[in-house]
Amino acid sequence: MPHLHLEYSDNLQHIEIKPLLVVIHQALFNAGHVTDPNDLKSRAIMQQDYVIGLNAVTDQAYVHAKVSLLSGRSVEVRQAISELVLDVMQQYIAAQPDLKIQLCVEIIEMPKQTYSKAII
């Protein structure tokens, strides 16, 4: 834990996503939010069908990170994780002169009582 689900618009194909995920993993580990780096799991999905605003104009883009955490962390810790992931994305993703890019982080709590995991 945590699990990171990254969704991004297809007009950001120039961004290398896998290295971004590695940088986020490293930042979470370095900040002490994870004790075992193998507990970090990320996946990314490029979205082709999306609308931002009121029309389908593609002069806007987005990267939306959903960070799933086991329940029990304080609001302050969840906020720190959110801000850390957003900061990493801001440093990694360069501004584009012809594209407005929205970067978002959503923290999702997963109840410890119902989360199951096995390593085989």
Residue pairs with C-beta under 8 A, 6 or more apart in sequence:
1 34
1 39
1 40
1 68
1 69
1 70
1 110
2 28
2 33
2 34
2 39
2 40
2 67
2 68
2 69
2 81
3 41
3 42
3 67
3 68
4 21
4 24
4 40
4 41
4 42
4 43
4 65
4 66
4 67
4 68
4 85
5 42
5 43
5 44
5 45
5 65
5 66
5 68
6 17
6 20
6 21
6 42
6 43
6 44
6 45
6 63
6 64
6 65
6 66
7 44
7 45
7 46
7 47
7 62
7 63
7 64
7 66
8 15
8 17
8 44
8 45
8 46
8 47
8 61
8 62
8 63
8 64
9 46
9 47
9 50
9 52
9 58
9 60
9 61
9 62
9 63
10 46
10 47
10 48
11 58
11 61
11 99
12 46
12 61
12 63
12 93
12 101
13 46
15 63
15 92
15 93
17 44
17 46
18 44
19 92
20 88
20 89
20 92
20 93
21 42
21 44
23 88
23 92
24 42
24 65
24 85
24 88
24 89
25 37
25 40
25 42
27 84
27 85
27 87
27 88
28 34
28 40
28 81
28 84
28 85
29 37
29 40
31 80
31 84
33 77
33 80
33 81
33 84
34 40
50 62
52 60
52 61
52 62
52 102
53 60
59 98
59 99
59 100
60 99
60 100
60 101
60 102
61 96
61 99
61 100
61 101
61 102
62 101
62 102
62 103
62 104
63 89
63 93
63 101
63 102
63 103
63 104
64 104
64 105
64 106
65 85
65 86
65 89
65 103
65 104
65 105
65 106
66 106
66 108
67 81
67 82
67 85
67 105
67 106
67 107
67 108
68 108
68 109
68 110
69 78
69 81
69 107
69 108
69 109
69 110
70 109
70 110
70 111
70 112
70 115
71 109
71 110
71 111
71 112
72 112
73 81
73 109
78 107
78 109
79 107
81 107
82 105
82 106
82 107
83 105
85 105
86 103
86 104
86 105
89 103
89 105
90 103
93 101
93 103
95 101
